[in-house]
Amino acid sequence: MIQFWQKRIKIGTLTESIEIDKELETIKKELKNEVAKKFAGSLAIRMVDSGSCNACEAECNALSNPYYDLERLGIYFVASPRHADVMLLSGIMTFNMTPHAIETYKQIPEPKWVITIGDCPAMAAPFEQTYAIKAPAGKHFEIAHHIPGCPPSPKEIIKGLLEFLRKIA
C-alpha cells in the first residue's frame, strides 16, 4: 500500500488537464462579464425538453456541479417560465410536447430568446413527414442561437452560451 501512495504522490493526479482548465477559466470569466453587462449579473434559463433522449439534460445537469458551477457565473436554471430570460430547448419537437413548449415560450416575459441545444431541435429529416414529429424547432420559434452536438459537452454548452451573449445587443 505504501508503494501505491508513493507512486501516486510522485506522478500526481492524472485526471486534470491544465490546458483545458485554463481555457475553461478564461471562457467562464468572459461569460460572467457578459452576463453582468447584458443581464445585470443574473441570467435565468428555463430548460424545456420537447421530446429528447435526455442526454442534453444530463449534460446541463453537469453545469451545476462544482467543476462548472454556472450559478457562480450568474446563470440559473429556473422552474417557472415567468422567471426566465431564455428558453433552452432540447428534443425533436414531438406532437405531444410542441403545444407545451409554445405555451412555455409565451409565458416568458419580453425580451425573450430561444436557444436550441443538441442536434434534435434543428433536425428536419428523417422525421419531418410523420404525424408524431413537428420538427424542426425553427418552424415554431425564432431561434436566437443553436448549440450543436449529440449531446454537447458542458464545455460546449458554456461556449454556446457565451456565443449567444455576444450576439445579442
C-alpha positions as CSV (number, residue, x, y, z in Angstrom):
1,M,0.0,0.0,0.0
2,I,2.9,2.4,0.8
3,Q,4.3,1.8,-2.7
4,F,0.9,2.8,-4.2
5,W,0.8,6.1,-2.4
6,Q,4.5,6.9,-3.1
7,K,3.8,6.3,-6.8
8,R,0.6,8.4,-6.6
9,I,2.4,11.3,-4.9
10,K,5.3,11.1,-7.4
11,I,3.0,11.0,-10.5
12,G,0.3,13.3,-9.3
13,T,-3.4,13.4,-10.4
14,L,-3.8,12.2,-13.9
15,T,-7.4,13.3,-14.4
16,E,-6.6,17.0,-14.5
17,S,-5.8,18.8,-17.7
18,I,-4.1,22.2,-17.0
19,E,-4.7,23.4,-20.6
20,I,-8.4,22.6,-20.6
21,D,-8.8,24.1,-17.1
22,K,-7.1,27.3,-18.2
23,E,-9.2,27.6,-21.3
24,L,-12.4,26.9,-19.3
25,E,-11.5,29.5,-16.7
26,T,-11.0,32.1,-19.5
27,I,-14.3,31.3,-21.0
28,K,-16.0,31.4,-17.6
29,K,-14.6,34.9,-16.8
30,E,-15.8,36.2,-20.1
31,L,-19.2,34.6,-19.7
32,K,-19.6,36.2,-16.2
33,N,-18.7,39.6,-17.6
34,E,-21.2,39.3,-20.4
35,V,-24.0,38.2,-18.0
36,A,-23.1,41.2,-15.8
37,K,-23.2,43.6,-18.7
38,K,-26.3,42.3,-20.5
39,F,-28.5,40.9,-17.7
40,A,-27.4,42.8,-14.7
41,G,-25.5,39.8,-13.4
42,S,-28.3,37.2,-13.5
43,L,-29.4,35.2,-16.5
44,A,-32.4,32.9,-15.8
45,I,-32.8,29.9,-18.1
46,R,-35.9,27.7,-18.5
47,M,-35.0,24.3,-19.8
48,V,-37.7,22.6,-22.0
49,D,-37.5,19.1,-23.2
50,S,-39.6,18.7,-26.3
51,G,-39.0,15.0,-26.8
52,S,-35.4,14.2,-26.3
53,C,-33.4,11.2,-25.1
54,N,-32.4,13.2,-22.0
55,A,-28.7,13.2,-22.9
56,C,-28.7,17.0,-23.3
57,E,-30.4,17.4,-20.0
58,A,-27.8,15.2,-18.3
59,E,-25.0,17.4,-19.7
60,C,-26.9,20.5,-18.5
61,N,-27.2,19.0,-15.0
62,A,-23.4,18.7,-15.0
63,L,-23.3,22.5,-15.3
64,S,-24.4,22.8,-11.7
65,N,-21.6,20.6,-10.3
66,P,-18.6,22.3,-8.5
67,Y,-16.4,22.0,-11.6
68,Y,-18.5,24.1,-14.0
69,D,-20.7,25.9,-11.4
70,L,-22.8,28.1,-13.6
71,E,-24.5,29.7,-10.7
72,R,-21.2,31.3,-9.6
73,L,-21.2,33.0,-13.0
74,G,-24.8,34.3,-12.6
75,I,-26.6,31.8,-14.7
76,Y,-29.5,30.0,-13.1
77,F,-31.9,27.3,-14.3
78,V,-35.4,28.3,-13.1
79,A,-38.6,26.2,-12.7
80,S,-41.1,28.9,-13.9
81,P,-41.0,30.4,-17.4
82,R,-42.2,33.6,-15.8
83,H,-38.9,34.0,-14.1
84,A,-36.8,33.2,-17.2
85,D,-35.0,35.3,-19.7
86,V,-34.1,32.4,-22.1
87,M,-35.7,29.2,-23.1
88,L,-33.2,26.4,-23.6
89,L,-34.9,23.8,-25.9
90,S,-33.8,20.2,-26.4
91,G,-35.5,17.4,-28.2
92,I,-37.1,16.7,-31.6
93,M,-40.4,18.7,-31.1
94,T,-42.8,15.8,-30.7
95,F,-46.5,16.2,-31.4
96,N,-47.4,16.0,-27.7
97,M,-44.7,18.4,-26.5
98,T,-45.0,21.1,-29.1
99,P,-48.0,22.9,-27.6
100,H,-46.3,22.8,-24.1
101,A,-43.1,24.3,-25.5
102,I,-45.1,27.0,-27.3
103,E,-47.0,27.8,-24.1
104,T,-43.8,28.0,-22.1
105,Y,-42.4,30.4,-24.6
106,K,-45.5,32.6,-24.4
107,Q,-45.1,32.8,-20.6
108,I,-41.5,34.1,-20.7
109,P,-41.6,37.9,-20.3
110,E,-40.2,40.1,-23.1
111,P,-37.4,40.4,-24.1
112,K,-37.0,36.6,-24.6
113,W,-34.8,34.3,-26.6
114,V,-34.8,30.6,-27.6
115,I,-31.5,28.7,-27.6
116,T,-31.7,25.2,-29.0
117,I,-29.3,22.5,-27.7
118,G,-28.3,19.3,-29.3
119,D,-28.9,18.1,-32.8
120,C,-32.6,17.2,-32.3
121,P,-34.3,20.6,-32.4
122,A,-32.6,21.5,-35.6
123,M,-33.3,18.2,-37.2
124,A,-35.7,18.1,-40.1
125,A,-35.1,14.7,-41.6
126,P,-36.0,11.8,-41.5
127,F,-38.9,12.6,-39.2
128,E,-40.4,15.7,-40.8
129,Q,-43.3,13.9,-42.6
130,T,-44.5,11.8,-39.7
131,Y,-47.6,12.5,-37.6
132,A,-45.7,12.4,-34.2
133,I,-42.9,14.8,-35.1
134,K,-43.3,18.6,-35.6
135,A,-39.6,19.3,-36.3
136,P,-37.6,21.5,-36.7
137,A,-38.0,23.9,-33.8
138,G,-37.4,26.8,-36.2
139,K,-40.9,26.3,-37.5
140,H,-42.3,27.2,-34.1
141,F,-39.8,29.7,-32.7
142,E,-37.4,32.3,-33.7
143,I,-34.1,30.6,-32.7
144,A,-31.6,33.1,-31.3
145,H,-28.7,30.6,-31.1
146,H,-28.1,26.8,-31.6
147,I,-25.6,24.8,-29.6
148,P,-24.8,21.7,-31.8
149,G,-23.8,18.3,-30.6
150,C,-25.4,15.0,-29.6
151,P,-25.1,15.7,-26.8
152,P,-22.9,18.8,-26.5
153,S,-20.4,18.6,-23.6
154,P,-20.8,21.0,-20.7
155,K,-17.8,23.0,-22.0
156,E,-19.5,23.3,-25.4
157,I,-22.7,24.4,-23.7
158,I,-20.8,27.1,-21.9
159,K,-19.1,28.2,-25.1
160,G,-22.5,28.3,-26.8
161,L,-24.0,30.5,-24.0
162,L,-21.1,32.8,-24.5
163,E,-21.6,33.0,-28.2
164,F,-25.3,33.7,-27.6
165,L,-24.5,36.6,-25.2
166,R,-22.0,38.1,-27.7
167,K,-24.8,38.0,-30.4
168,I,-27.5,39.9,-28.5
169,A,-27.5,43.6,-28.3
